[in-house]
Amino acid sequence: MHQTVKRLQQSYPLVFEHRSPIIRAIDRDGTTLYRVIIGPYLEADIAASYCTLMQQGGEVCFPTEFDRVDLRVDLEAKTKEE
């Protein structure tokens, strides 16, 4: 899991800048996915722009509302067992 986060941080440094991701493992149909939560962002447009950037790089990403005020970016990264 840490290799995936490291890869994402290296590939998208602006998205992760000054933010520590929250990582949650999710089991979906026998496959472990890791949800990487990054944020908050002050503007919805910023989160949407970062998601667009990561989607262009092949990541699954969507901006979501977080705690009714802040915005975050959710990434789901499929990884191999480490």
C-alpha positions in Angstrom: 0.0 0.0 0.0 2.7 2.5 0.8 4.3 2.0 -2.6 1.1 3.1 -4.2 0.8 6.2 -2.1 4.5 7.0 -2.7 3.9 6.6 -6.5 0.8 8.9 -6.3 2.7 11.5 -4.3 5.6 11.5 -6.8 3.2 11.6 -9.8 0.9 14.3 -8.5 3.0 16.5 -6.0 0.6 19.5 -6.3 -2.3 17.3 -5.2 -0.5 16.1 -2.1 1.3 19.3 -1.3 1.1 20.0 2.5 -1.4 17.3 3.0 -1.2 13.9 4.7 -3.4 11.3 3.0 -5.8 9.1 4.9 -5.7 5.5 3.6 -8.5 3.0 4.0 -8.5 -0.6 2.6 -11.7 -1.6 0.9 -12.6 -5.2 -0.2 -14.5 -5.2 -3.4 -15.4 -8.5 -5.0 -12.3 -10.2 -3.6 -10.0 -7.4 -4.6 -8.4 -5.0 -2.1 -8.7 -1.4 -3.1 -7.1 1.5 -1.2 -9.1 4.6 -0.8 -6.7 7.6 -0.5 -8.4 10.6 1.0 -6.7 14.0 0.4 -7.8 17.4 1.5 -9.3 19.6 2.5 -9.4 22.0 -0.4 -11.1 25.4 0.0 -12.8 25.4 -3.4 -14.7 22.7 -5.2 -13.1 23.8 -8.5 -9.6 23.0 -7.1 -10.6 19.5 -6.1 -12.3 18.9 -9.4 -9.2 20.1 -11.3 -6.9 17.8 -9.4 -9.3 14.9 -10.1 -9.3 15.7 -13.8 -5.5 15.7 -13.8 -5.3 12.4 -12.1 -8.0 10.9 -14.3 -6.0 11.8 -17.3 -3.2 9.8 -15.7 -5.4 6.8 -15.4 -6.5 7.1 -11.7 -10.0 6.7 -10.4 -10.7 10.0 -8.7 -13.7 12.0 -7.7 -14.1 15.1 -5.5 -16.5 14.7 -2.6 -17.8 16.8 0.2 -16.1 16.2 3.5 -17.5 17.2 6.9 -20.2 19.4 5.3 -17.6 22.2 4.7 -14.2 20.9 3.4 -13.6 19.2 0.1 -11.5 16.2 -0.5 -10.3 14.0 -3.3 -10.9 10.3 -3.2 -8.6 8.0 -5.2 -9.1 4.3 -5.4 -5.9 2.5 -6.2 -5.7 -1.2 -6.9 -2.5 -2.7 -5.5 -0.9 -6.1 -5.4 -0.4 -7.8 -2.0 2.7 -6.4 -0.4 
